[in-house]
Amino acid sequence: VQHLIEKCLIFHMTKEECMEAVSKHASIEPVITSTVWNELEKENKEFFKAYSQSQSKEDRMSEAETSEMIQKMISDSSKDSPDC
């Protein structure tokens, strides 16, 4: 799950967008993604502070682009390791 969240961060997704995308494309319950995200925030406070400040609509991908990238990411990661 952490790997998928890291990919979501690369795509400038919000926590909610990440939870929805991981749920839709990897069939992982949103509560699991939220829990891991919260733990990452605790461990990396400065990063997440800067991340939340840098997010703007212009920097983010469209929903279609995001879906396409996440689907590719899921298929790539399932090729690399069958155990998520």
Order of alpha helices (4+ residues) and beta strands (2+ residues): alpha-alpha-alpha-alpha-alpha
